[in-house]
Amino acid sequence: MEVKKTDSKFSLKNFRRTKIIATVGPSTNNINQIYKLLDAGANGIRINFSHGTNQERLDQIKWIREASNDLAKPVSIIIDLQGPKIRLGDFEGVIEITKGKSFKLGYNADYNQNGVIPTQYDLSTKVKRGHRAIFFDGKLQAVVTSVSEGIVYLRAENSASLIKRKGINLPDTDFGGDVITSKDRADLVFASTLDVDYVAQSFIQSDKDIRELHKILDSLNMRTNIIAKIETQRAIDNIDDIISEADAIMVARGDLAYEVMPEAVPIYQRQIIDKCINQSKPVIVATQMLYSMTTSSEPTRAEVSDIASGVTLGADCLMLSDETAVGSYPIEAVKFMRRVISYTEKNMEQNLEQKYIKDTKQLAISSAIVKLANSIQAKAIVAETKSGATARLIASRRSKIPIIAVTSDRKIAQQLSIVYMLKSYVRPIDRFAATKLTNWLAKNKVLSTGDMVVSASGKYPGVVGSTDTIKVRVIE
């Protein structure tokens, strides 16, 4: 996917710092809709492996790459693993649960035969007395009173109705070591034959879960980065270690709200974004950002404020889920999100630069690049990068100056497409790669005569971690 032309929407004047991820689904399951998603402003496409067939995924990835190439726009493809299905099983009709009354759960139980409500996961091996259980998006809350012979006994804290296959959140329960299911493993074997850039890991409990996934990816020879989805209390408890181990983080606010309660989510969101910036890790904010646009052509004012908040906090990406997967206005949702992001970035005054928890040579070089670019009011920073590390470190400084990354690796260009403030191009290894790309940008009128550009390169092109040269150039 060597870029042959400029992105038709690429301009230094309207350079968007915060990226957009859209989820593909029934509403966007054809090449025309995929093309429109990318053209509207999506930088990454999420494929939810909880739904759909392998043939659909093959088609979707083919369409994404075709549209990406046609638009000369590297795009990240993210596959989202289902993880453990902590859900109710199948039963007929509706089960009424009364406050104060006891009820029972059992793995693959037959409710009609013995009154035990079936689950799709054997909770008896994990839950303990006193653990909280939240059903059906918070409609029913209960407490485990005992566990015996594979049956979990609970006491209802309120009255509610249950229907089959609804989710269960267990904020006090540790599922460590069990977050990668047999379905996930089979999906990864299939994905190893595909051109994907990120694997999003669901229901992570600790950094150990990420290391286990890394082992699987290595065994399958997958050059794929891991996005750790933060959606459990255990993940919050282990957040620093998880951020260190993962390649990127997603604040998955849906399930997280039932794990830590909704009022805590905005605080955790802010803290996680800060921690990710400090560790130079991309961070994604997800869930219900424009949820009303699944059925309405206009968002609520609260949703607009939510998007603006994610931007001012410095998130790398904002993600759309149902809005683009099953919504009635998928393209409009992307356009509206882009509109809010652009307006917020243009008018915000907040300084997003962070104090880092540790200094390294590469971080010091990246900081110097940004300070120099700011001091001379450079129009752009052009960074050569082999692994993407230099580009990500520069981006973590959260400067307002556009960062243009040049790499010889198509995969790296795709992965960088969801990183804050980055625009990536693919070029052959060359000790003058940054200079040649700058010439090309000037020729294509992205840069103008008199513009100043700061470039970062290494003495040994194509060698990871060799960035050691900073240059200032005036476009003639």
C-alpha positions as CSV (number, residue, x, y, z in Angstrom):
1,M,0.0,0.0,0.0
2,E,2.6,2.5,-1.0
3,V,0.9,5.9,-1.1
4,K,0.7,7.2,-4.6
5,K,-1.3,10.4,-4.0
6,T,-2.2,12.7,-1.1
7,D,-5.2,12.0,1.1
8,S,-7.8,14.3,-0.5
9,K,-8.7,15.7,2.9
10,F,-5.2,16.1,4.1
11,S,-4.2,19.7,4.9
12,L,-2.0,21.2,7.6
13,K,-4.6,23.9,8.2
14,N,-7.4,21.5,9.2
15,F,-5.1,18.7,10.6
16,R,-7.1,16.7,13.1
17,R,-5.3,15.5,16.1
18,T,-7.8,13.1,17.6
19,K,-8.6,10.1,15.5
20,I,-11.9,8.2,14.9
21,I,-12.5,4.4,15.0
22,A,-15.7,3.1,13.4
23,T,-17.2,-0.4,13.9
24,V,-18.3,-2.3,10.8
25,G,-21.6,-4.2,11.0
26,P,-24.9,-4.7,9.1
27,S,-25.3,-1.0,8.5
28,T,-21.9,-0.7,6.8
29,N,-21.3,-4.2,5.5
30,N,-20.4,-3.4,1.9
31,I,-17.5,-1.7,0.1
32,N,-19.5,1.5,-0.6
33,Q,-20.2,2.1,3.1
34,I,-16.7,1.2,4.1
35,Y,-15.4,3.8,1.5
36,K,-17.8,6.4,2.9
37,L,-16.7,5.7,6.5
38,L,-13.1,6.3,5.7
39,D,-13.8,9.3,3.5
40,A,-15.9,10.8,6.3
41,G,-13.0,10.7,8.7
42,A,-12.6,7.2,10.2
43,N,-8.9,6.3,10.8
44,G,-9.5,2.8,12.1
45,I,-12.1,0.1,11.6
46,R,-13.2,-2.3,14.3
47,I,-14.5,-5.8,13.5
48,N,-16.4,-7.3,16.4
49,F,-15.7,-11.0,16.5
50,S,-18.7,-11.6,18.8
51,H,-20.8,-11.3,15.6
52,G,-20.7,-12.3,12.0
53,T,-19.1,-15.1,10.0
54,N,-15.5,-15.6,8.8
55,Q,-16.6,-15.0,5.2
56,E,-18.0,-11.6,6.2
57,R,-14.7,-10.7,7.9
58,L,-12.7,-11.7,4.9
59,D,-14.9,-9.4,2.7
60,Q,-14.7,-6.6,5.2
61,I,-10.9,-6.6,5.4
62,K,-10.7,-6.8,1.6
63,W,-13.0,-3.8,1.3
64,I,-11.2,-1.8,4.0
65,R,-7.8,-2.3,2.2
66,E,-9.3,-1.4,-1.2
67,A,-10.8,1.8,0.1
68,S,-7.7,2.6,2.1
69,N,-5.5,2.3,-1.0
70,D,-7.9,4.3,-3.2
71,L,-8.0,7.1,-0.7
72,A,-4.2,6.9,-0.1
73,K,-5.0,6.7,3.6
74,P,-3.4,4.1,5.9
75,V,-6.1,2.6,8.1
76,S,-5.9,0.4,11.2
77,I,-8.0,-2.8,11.3
78,I,-8.9,-3.9,14.8
79,I,-10.3,-7.3,15.6
80,D,-12.2,-7.3,18.9
81,L,-12.2,-10.7,20.6
82,Q,-15.3,-11.8,22.3
83,G,-13.7,-13.1,25.5
84,P,-15.6,-15.2,28.1
85,K,-19.4,-15.1,27.5
86,I,-20.5,-14.2,31.0
87,R,-24.2,-14.3,30.0
88,L,-27.4,-16.1,30.9
89,G,-28.2,-19.1,28.8
90,D,-31.4,-20.0,26.9
91,F,-34.8,-20.4,28.5
92,E,-38.3,-19.7,27.5
93,G,-40.2,-16.5,28.3
94,V,-39.4,-14.1,31.1
95,I,-38.2,-15.0,34.6
96,E,-39.5,-12.6,37.3
97,I,-37.1,-11.9,40.2
98,T,-38.4,-10.3,43.4
99,K,-36.4,-8.2,45.8
100,G,-35.1,-10.1,48.8
101,K,-35.8,-13.5,47.2
102,S,-33.2,-16.2,46.4
103,F,-32.5,-17.6,42.9
104,K,-30.0,-20.0,41.4
105,L,-27.6,-20.0,38.5
106,G,-26.0,-23.1,36.9
107,Y,-23.8,-23.7,33.9
108,N,-26.0,-25.0,31.0
109,A,-28.8,-25.7,33.5
110,D,-32.4,-26.5,32.5
111,Y,-34.7,-24.0,34.1
112,N,-37.9,-25.8,33.3
113,Q,-36.6,-29.0,34.9
114,N,-35.0,-27.8,38.1
115,G,-35.6,-24.0,38.4
116,V,-31.9,-23.2,38.0
117,I,-31.3,-20.3,35.6
118,P,-28.7,-21.4,32.9
119,T,-25.5,-19.5,32.3
120,Q,-23.0,-19.7,29.4
121,Y,-20.0,-19.8,31.7
122,D,-19.4,-21.9,34.8
123,L,-19.6,-19.2,37.4
124,S,-19.3,-21.6,40.3
125,T,-15.6,-22.0,39.7
126,K,-15.0,-18.2,40.1
127,V,-17.5,-16.5,42.3
128,K,-17.5,-16.5,46.1
129,R,-20.0,-15.6,48.9
130,G,-20.5,-11.8,49.1
131,H,-19.6,-11.1,45.4
132,R,-21.9,-8.8,43.6
133,A,-23.7,-9.8,40.4
134,I,-25.3,-7.3,38.0
135,F,-27.6,-8.5,35.3
136,F,-29.1,-7.1,32.1
137,D,-27.3,-3.8,32.0
138,G,-27.9,-3.0,35.6
139,K,-31.6,-3.9,35.7
140,L,-31.1,-6.5,38.4
141,Q,-28.5,-6.4,41.2
142,A,-27.8,-9.4,43.4
143,V,-25.3,-10.8,46.0
144,V,-23.9,-14.3,46.0
145,T,-25.0,-16.1,49.2
146,S,-23.3,-19.4,48.6
147,V,-21.8,-21.8,46.0
148,S,-22.4,-25.5,46.2
149,E,-22.0,-28.4,43.8
150,G,-21.9,-26.2,40.7
151,I,-24.8,-24.1,41.7
152,V,-24.5,-20.3,42.6
153,Y,-27.1,-19.1,45.0
154,L,-27.9,-15.4,45.0
155,R,-30.2,-12.9,46.8
156,A,-31.9,-10.2,44.7
157,E,-31.3,-6.6,45.8
158,N,-34.2,-5.3,43.7
159,S,-37.1,-6.7,41.6
160,A,-36.6,-7.1,37.8
161,S,-37.3,-9.4,34.9
162,L,-34.7,-11.6,33.2
163,I,-34.7,-12.8,29.6
164,K,-32.3,-15.2,27.9
165,R,-28.7,-14.4,26.9
166,K,-28.4,-11.1,28.8
167,G,-25.0,-10.2,30.2
168,I,-23.8,-10.6,33.8
169,N,-21.2,-8.3,35.4
170,L,-19.3,-9.6,38.4
171,P,-17.1,-6.6,39.7
172,D,-15.7,-8.6,42.7
173,T,-14.8,-11.7,40.8
174,D,-11.4,-12.5,39.4
175,F,-11.5,-14.3,36.0
176,G,-7.7,-14.1,35.6
177,G,-6.3,-16.9,33.4
178,D,-9.7,-17.5,31.8
179,V,-10.1,-14.4,29.6
180,I,-8.9,-16.1,26.4
181,T,-11.5,-18.7,25.4
182,S,-11.4,-21.5,22.9
183,K,-13.5,-19.4,20.5
184,D,-10.9,-16.6,20.9
185,R,-8.1,-19.0,20.1
186,A,-9.9,-20.3,17.0
187,D,-10.6,-16.7,15.9
188,L,-6.9,-15.8,16.3
189,V,-5.9,-18.8,14.1
190,F,-8.2,-17.5,11.5
191,A,-7.0,-13.9,11.9
192,S,-3.4,-15.0,11.5
193,T,-4.1,-15.4,7.8
194,L,-5.5,-11.8,7.6
195,D,-4.1,-8.3,7.3
196,V,-5.0,-7.0,10.8
197,D,-3.2,-4.4,12.9
198,Y,-4.6,-4.7,16.4
199,V,-6.2,-7.3,18.6
200,A,-8.5,-5.9,21.2
201,Q,-8.6,-8.2,24.3
202,S,-11.8,-8.3,26.3
203,F,-12.3,-8.6,30.0
204,I,-8.6,-8.2,30.9
205,Q,-7.9,-8.7,34.6
206,S,-4.1,-8.2,34.7
207,D,-0.9,-7.8,32.7
208,K,-0.6,-11.6,32.8
209,D,-3.6,-11.9,30.4
210,I,-1.8,-9.7,27.9
211,R,1.4,-11.8,28.2
212,E,-0.6,-14.9,27.5
213,L,-2.1,-13.3,24.4
214,H,1.4,-12.2,23.2
215,K,2.5,-15.9,23.4
216,I,-0.4,-16.9,21.2
217,L,0.3,-14.2,18.7
218,D,4.0,-15.1,18.6
219,S,3.1,-18.8,18.0
220,L,1.0,-17.7,15.1
221,N,3.7,-15.3,13.7
222,M,1.2,-12.4,14.0
223,R,2.8,-8.9,13.9
224,T,-0.2,-7.5,15.6
225,N,-0.4,-5.0,18.5
226,I,-2.7,-5.6,21.5
227,I,-5.3,-3.2,22.7
228,A,-6.2,-3.9,26.4
229,K,-9.9,-3.2,27.0
230,I,-10.4,-1.8,30.4
231,E,-13.9,-3.0,31.5
232,T,-13.5,-4.7,34.8
233,Q,-12.7,-3.7,38.4
234,R,-9.6,-6.0,38.3
235,A,-8.3,-4.1,35.3
236,I,-8.7,-0.8,37.2
237,D,-6.8,-2.3,40.2
238,N,-3.9,-3.4,37.9
239,I,-4.1,-0.5,35.5
240,D,-0.4,0.6,35.6
241,D,0.9,-2.9,34.9
242,I,-1.6,-3.3,32.1
243,I,-0.7,-0.1,30.4
244,S,3.0,-1.1,30.6
245,E,2.4,-4.5,29.0
246,A,-0.2,-3.5,26.3
247,D,0.5,-1.7,23.0
248,A,-2.7,0.5,23.4
249,I,-5.6,0.9,25.9
250,M,-9.3,1.1,25.3
251,V,-11.6,2.6,28.0
252,A,-14.6,0.4,27.4
253,R,-17.1,2.4,29.3
254,G,-20.1,0.1,28.8
255,D,-19.2,-2.9,31.0
256,L,-16.9,-0.7,33.1
257,A,-19.9,1.3,34.3
258,Y,-21.5,-1.8,35.8
259,E,-18.2,-2.9,37.4
260,V,-17.3,0.3,39.1
261,M,-20.7,2.2,38.9
262,P,-21.4,4.9,36.4
263,E,-20.3,7.9,38.5
264,A,-16.8,6.5,38.7
265,V,-16.2,6.1,35.0
266,P,-15.4,9.8,34.1
267,I,-12.8,9.9,36.8
268,Y,-11.2,6.6,35.7
269,Q,-11.4,7.8,32.1
270,R,-9.4,10.9,32.9
271,Q,-6.8,9.0,35.0
272,I,-6.3,6.3,32.3
273,I,-5.8,8.9,29.6
274,D,-3.2,10.7,31.7
275,K,-1.4,7.4,32.5
276,C,-1.4,6.3,28.8
277,I,0.1,9.7,27.7
278,N,2.7,9.4,30.4
279,Q,3.7,5.9,29.1
280,S,3.4,6.9,25.4
281,K,0.7,4.4,24.8
282,P,-2.3,5.2,22.5
283,V,-5.6,5.4,24.3
284,I,-9.1,5.0,22.9
285,V,-12.4,6.1,24.5
286,A,-15.3,3.9,23.6
287,T,-19.1,3.3,24.1
288,Q,-22.2,5.4,23.5
289,M,-20.3,8.5,22.3
290,L,-23.1,9.2,19.8
291,Y,-25.5,6.4,20.8
292,S,-28.7,8.5,20.0
293,M,-27.5,8.5,16.4
294,T,-28.3,4.8,16.0
295,T,-31.9,6.1,15.5
296,S,-31.6,9.8,15.2
297,S,-29.9,12.0,12.6
298,E,-28.8,14.4,15.3
299,P,-26.9,13.7,18.6
300,T,-27.9,14.9,22.0
301,R,-26.1,17.9,23.5
302,A,-24.7,15.6,26.2
303,E,-23.1,13.4,23.5
304,V,-21.5,16.5,21.9
305,S,-20.0,17.4,25.3
306,D,-18.8,13.9,25.8
307,I,-16.8,14.0,22.5
308,A,-15.4,17.4,23.4
309,S,-14.3,16.1,26.8
310,G,-12.4,13.2,25.2
311,V,-10.6,15.6,23.0
312,T,-9.7,18.1,25.7
313,L,-8.4,15.2,27.9
314,G,-6.0,14.2,25.1
315,A,-7.4,10.8,24.0
316,D,-5.8,9.4,20.8
317,C,-9.0,8.0,19.5
318,L,-12.8,8.1,20.0
319,M,-14.7,5.0,18.9
320,L,-18.1,4.5,17.5
321,S,-19.8,1.1,18.0
322,D,-23.5,0.6,17.4
323,E,-23.6,4.0,15.7
324,T,-21.8,2.7,12.7
325,A,-22.4,-1.1,13.1
326,V,-26.2,-1.2,13.3
327,G,-27.3,2.4,13.3
328,S,-29.5,4.2,10.8
329,Y,-27.0,7.0,10.3
330,P,-23.5,5.5,10.3
331,I,-21.8,8.0,7.9
332,E,-23.5,10.9,9.5
333,A,-22.2,9.8,12.9
334,V,-18.6,9.8,11.7
335,K,-19.0,13.2,10.1
336,F,-20.6,14.7,13.2
337,M,-17.9,13.2,15.4
338,R,-15.2,14.7,13.1
339,R,-17.0,18.0,13.2
340,V,-17.1,18.2,17.0
341,I,-13.4,17.1,17.2
342,S,-12.3,19.7,14.7
343,Y,-14.1,22.5,16.4
344,T,-12.9,21.5,19.9
345,E,-9.3,21.2,18.8
346,K,-9.4,24.6,17.0
347,N,-10.9,26.4,20.0
348,M,-9.5,24.6,23.1
349,E,-6.7,26.3,25.0
350,Q,-5.7,23.4,27.3
351,N,-2.1,22.4,27.5
352,L,-1.9,18.7,27.2
353,E,1.9,18.2,27.7
354,Q,2.6,15.8,30.5
355,K,5.3,15.1,33.0
356,Y,6.7,11.7,32.3
357,I,7.2,8.9,34.9
358,K,10.6,8.0,33.5
359,D,13.1,9.5,31.0
360,T,14.9,7.7,28.2
361,K,17.2,8.8,25.5
362,Q,14.5,8.5,22.8
363,L,12.0,10.4,25.0
364,A,14.5,13.2,25.5
365,I,15.2,13.4,21.8
366,S,11.4,13.4,21.1
367,S,10.9,16.2,23.6
368,A,13.7,18.2,22.1
369,I,12.1,17.8,18.6
370,V,8.7,19.1,19.8
371,K,10.3,22.0,21.8
372,L,12.3,23.1,18.8
373,A,9.3,22.8,16.5
374,N,7.2,24.9,18.9
375,S,9.9,27.6,19.3
376,I,10.4,28.2,15.6
377,Q,6.6,27.8,14.8
378,A,7.3,24.9,12.4
379,K,4.5,23.9,10.1
380,A,5.2,20.2,10.6
381,I,7.4,17.6,12.1
382,V,8.6,14.9,9.7
383,A,9.8,11.8,11.5
384,E,11.5,8.7,10.1
385,T,10.4,5.6,12.0
386,K,11.0,1.9,11.6
387,S,9.0,0.4,14.5
388,G,6.8,3.5,15.1
389,A,8.3,4.2,18.5
390,T,9.8,7.5,17.5
391,A,6.5,8.7,16.1
392,R,4.5,7.6,19.1
393,L,7.0,9.3,21.5
394,I,6.7,12.6,19.6
395,A,2.9,12.3,19.5
396,S,2.8,11.6,23.3
397,R,4.1,15.2,23.8
398,R,0.6,16.3,22.6
399,S,1.9,19.2,20.6
400,K,-0.4,21.1,18.2
401,I,2.2,20.8,15.4
402,P,1.3,18.1,12.8
403,I,3.5,15.0,12.9
404,I,4.1,13.3,9.6
405,A,5.7,9.8,9.9
406,V,7.6,8.1,7.1
407,T,8.2,4.4,7.4
408,S,9.2,1.5,5.1
409,D,6.8,-0.8,6.8
410,R,3.2,-0.8,5.7
411,K,2.0,-2.5,8.9
412,I,3.6,0.3,11.0
413,A,1.9,3.0,8.9
414,Q,-1.4,1.3,9.4
415,Q,-0.9,1.0,13.2
416,L,0.1,4.6,13.5
417,S,-3.1,5.8,11.8
418,I,-4.9,5.7,15.2
419,V,-2.2,7.6,17.1
420,Y,-2.7,11.2,18.1
421,M,-1.7,13.8,15.6
422,L,0.0,11.4,13.2
423,K,-0.2,11.1,9.4
424,S,1.9,8.2,8.1
425,Y,3.4,7.5,4.7
426,V,5.1,4.4,3.3
427,R,8.5,4.9,1.6
428,P,11.5,2.7,0.9
429,I,14.4,2.7,3.4
430,D,16.6,5.6,2.5
431,R,18.9,7.8,4.5
432,F,17.1,10.8,3.0
433,A,13.6,9.5,3.4
434,A,12.4,12.5,5.5
435,T,13.9,14.9,3.0
436,K,12.3,13.2,0.0
437,L,8.9,13.1,1.7
438,T,9.2,16.7,2.6
439,N,9.9,17.5,-1.1
440,W,7.0,15.4,-2.1
441,L,4.6,17.2,0.3
442,A,5.9,20.6,-1.0
443,K,5.3,19.4,-4.6
444,N,1.7,18.4,-3.7
445,K,1.1,21.8,-2.0
446,V,0.7,20.4,1.5
447,L,3.8,22.5,2.4
448,S,4.3,26.0,1.0
449,T,7.4,28.2,0.2
450,G,8.7,29.6,3.5
451,D,7.3,26.9,5.7
452,M,9.7,25.6,8.3
453,V,9.8,21.8,9.0
454,V,11.6,19.9,11.7
455,S,12.8,16.5,10.7
456,A,13.9,13.6,12.8
457,S,16.0,10.7,11.4
458,G,18.7,8.2,12.3
459,K,22.3,7.6,11.1
460,Y,21.3,4.0,10.2
461,P,18.0,4.0,8.2
462,G,15.7,1.1,9.0
463,V,17.3,0.3,12.4
464,V,15.0,0.5,15.4
465,G,15.9,3.0,18.0
466,S,18.5,4.9,16.0
467,T,16.9,8.3,15.8
468,D,19.6,10.8,16.7
469,T,19.5,13.6,14.1
470,I,17.3,16.7,14.2
471,K,17.2,19.1,11.3
472,V,15.4,22.4,10.5
473,R,14.5,23.1,6.9
474,V,12.8,26.0,5.2
475,I,10.8,25.1,2.1
476,E,12.0,27.0,-1.0
